[in-house]
Amino acid sequence: MKIDMDLAKRLKSAREFLQLSQEYVAKQINVSRTSLVAIEAGERKVSSEELKAFADIYGWGIDELLYGKQEINNVNMFARAFSTLSEQDQHEIMNLIEFKKRMKERILNNV
């Protein structure tokens, strides 16, 4: 039985990026936490139903989970994580983005 280690790594990375607990994700995909740990460690295969549930929770397409396309995934994962924040937290993040842009412009313009 061949386990896709890249899939296991992508599933774990997505969960950690979104700052979701193993308990939460396990409950959402209807498996035990022990099963989720085994999936993320590449010790257990993922069923098609579980794969669909992971895609829904993480905001990734199934093909992205299976084959990876990290540049697209980061944007999707950021958007999903951002949308779960409070309005105040979203405002703080937007201010930080603007600050970082201004700092980059200063560096480029040697100001």
One Martini backbone bead per residue (centre of mass of N, CA, C, O) as a GRO file, in nm:
protein
  111
    1MET     BB    1   0.089   0.041   0.029
    2LYS     BB    2   0.078   0.362  -0.098
    3ILE     BB    3   0.202   0.663   0.029
    4ASP     BB    4   0.148   1.013   0.012
    5MET     BB    5   0.374   1.233   0.136
    6ASP     BB    6   0.292   1.500   0.003
    7LEU     BB    7   0.004   1.502   0.102
    8ALA     BB    8   0.065   1.493   0.402
    9LYS     BB    9   0.222   1.763   0.405
   10ARG     BB   10  -0.006   1.943   0.291
   11LEU     BB   11  -0.213   1.891   0.514
   12LYS     BB   12  -0.042   1.994   0.749
   13SER     BB   13   0.028   2.277   0.638
   14ALA     BB   14  -0.261   2.380   0.611
   15ARG     BB   15  -0.344   2.354   0.904
   16GLU     BB   16  -0.118   2.534   1.021
   17PHE     BB   17  -0.173   2.791   0.858
   18LEU     BB   18  -0.482   2.802   0.979
   19GLN     BB   19  -0.476   2.723   1.281
   20LEU     BB   20  -0.563   2.422   1.320
   21SER     BB   21  -0.670   2.171   1.489
   22GLN     BB   22  -0.679   1.838   1.505
   23GLU     BB   23  -0.953   1.815   1.639
   24TYR     BB   24  -1.115   1.984   1.441
   25VAL     BB   25  -1.052   1.833   1.178
   26ALA     BB   26  -1.140   1.553   1.266
   27LYS     BB   27  -1.435   1.631   1.312
   28GLN     BB   28  -1.494   1.738   1.019
   29ILE     BB   29  -1.400   1.438   0.887
   30ASN     BB   30  -1.476   1.197   1.078
   31VAL     BB   31  -1.224   1.148   1.277
   32SER     BB   32  -0.974   1.075   1.454
   33ARG     BB   33  -0.692   1.206   1.576
   34THR     BB   34  -0.517   0.957   1.518
   35SER     BB   35  -0.584   0.948   1.216
   36LEU     BB   36  -0.473   1.227   1.146
   37VAL     BB   37  -0.185   1.175   1.232
   38ALA     BB   38  -0.144   0.944   1.026
   39ILE     BB   39  -0.194   1.110   0.775
   40GLU     BB   40   0.029   1.335   0.828
   41ALA     BB   41   0.257   1.091   0.844
   42GLY     BB   42   0.190   0.867   0.616
   43GLU     BB   43   0.024   0.600   0.761
   44ARG     BB   44  -0.245   0.690   0.600
   45LYS     BB   45  -0.493   0.679   0.404
   46VAL     BB   46  -0.709   0.862   0.186
   47SER     BB   47  -1.014   0.917   0.126
   48SER     BB   48  -1.228   1.067  -0.085
   49GLU     BB   49  -1.402   1.196   0.138
   50GLU     BB   50  -1.167   1.320   0.296
   51LEU     BB   51  -1.048   1.489   0.070
   52LYS     BB   52  -1.297   1.668   0.035
   53ALA     BB   53  -1.297   1.776   0.326
   54PHE     BB   54  -1.021   1.908   0.317
   55ALA     BB   55  -1.080   2.102   0.084
   56ASP     BB   56  -1.306   2.255   0.229
   57ILE     BB   57  -1.153   2.348   0.484
   58TYR     BB   58  -0.885   2.473   0.321
   59GLY     BB   59  -0.954   2.586   0.023
   60TRP     BB   60  -0.894   2.351  -0.173
   61GLY     BB   61  -0.823   2.164  -0.424
   62ILE     BB   62  -0.778   1.844  -0.498
   63ASP     BB   63  -0.540   1.882  -0.692
   64GLU     BB   64  -0.374   2.052  -0.497
   65LEU     BB   65  -0.342   1.833  -0.283
   66LEU     BB   66  -0.218   1.610  -0.468
   67TYR     BB   67   0.001   1.813  -0.650
   68GLY     BB   68   0.030   2.100  -0.624
   69LYS     BB   69   0.019   2.482  -0.595
   70GLN     BB   70   0.145   2.701  -0.395
   71GLU     BB   71   0.087   2.983  -0.515
   72ILE     BB   72  -0.222   2.941  -0.492
   73ASN     BB   73  -0.258   2.838  -0.200
   74ASN     BB   74  -0.170   3.087  -0.040
   75VAL     BB   75  -0.405   3.264  -0.130
   76ASN     BB   76  -0.637   3.084  -0.039
   77MET     BB   77  -0.549   3.055   0.258
   78PHE     BB   78  -0.548   3.354   0.326
   79ALA     BB   79  -0.842   3.418   0.258
   80ARG     BB   80  -0.965   3.220   0.457
   81ALA     BB   81  -0.828   3.325   0.715
   82PHE     BB   82  -0.916   3.623   0.691
   83SER     BB   83  -1.234   3.568   0.698
   84THR     BB   84  -1.217   3.466   1.016
   85LEU     BB   85  -1.170   3.740   1.108
   86SER     BB   86  -1.193   4.013   1.249
   87GLU     BB   87  -1.230   4.336   1.165
   88GLN     BB   88  -0.988   4.435   1.329
   89ASP     BB   89  -0.778   4.229   1.224
   90GLN     BB   90  -0.807   4.305   0.927
   91HIS     BB   91  -0.718   4.598   0.960
   92GLU     BB   92  -0.435   4.539   1.071
   93ILE     BB   93  -0.335   4.384   0.824
   94MET     BB   94  -0.375   4.611   0.617
   95ASN     BB   95  -0.178   4.803   0.758
   96LEU     BB   96   0.069   4.620   0.732
   97ILE     BB   97   0.074   4.608   0.426
   98GLU     BB   98   0.110   4.911   0.381
   99PHE     BB   99   0.372   4.938   0.539
  100LYS     BB  100   0.540   4.737   0.368
  101LYS     BB  101   0.514   4.895   0.105
  102ARG     BB  102   0.648   5.157   0.203
  103MET     BB  103   0.919   5.030   0.281
  104LYS     BB  104   0.989   4.925   0.002
  105GLU     BB  105   0.988   5.199  -0.140
  106ARG     BB  106   1.213   5.326   0.028
  107ILE     BB  107   1.433   5.125  -0.049
  108LEU     BB  108   1.412   5.169  -0.361
  109ASN     BB  109   1.452   5.501  -0.309
  110ASN     BB  110   1.657   5.568  -0.081
  111VAL     BB  111   1.508   5.700   0.199
   0.00000   0.00000   0.00000
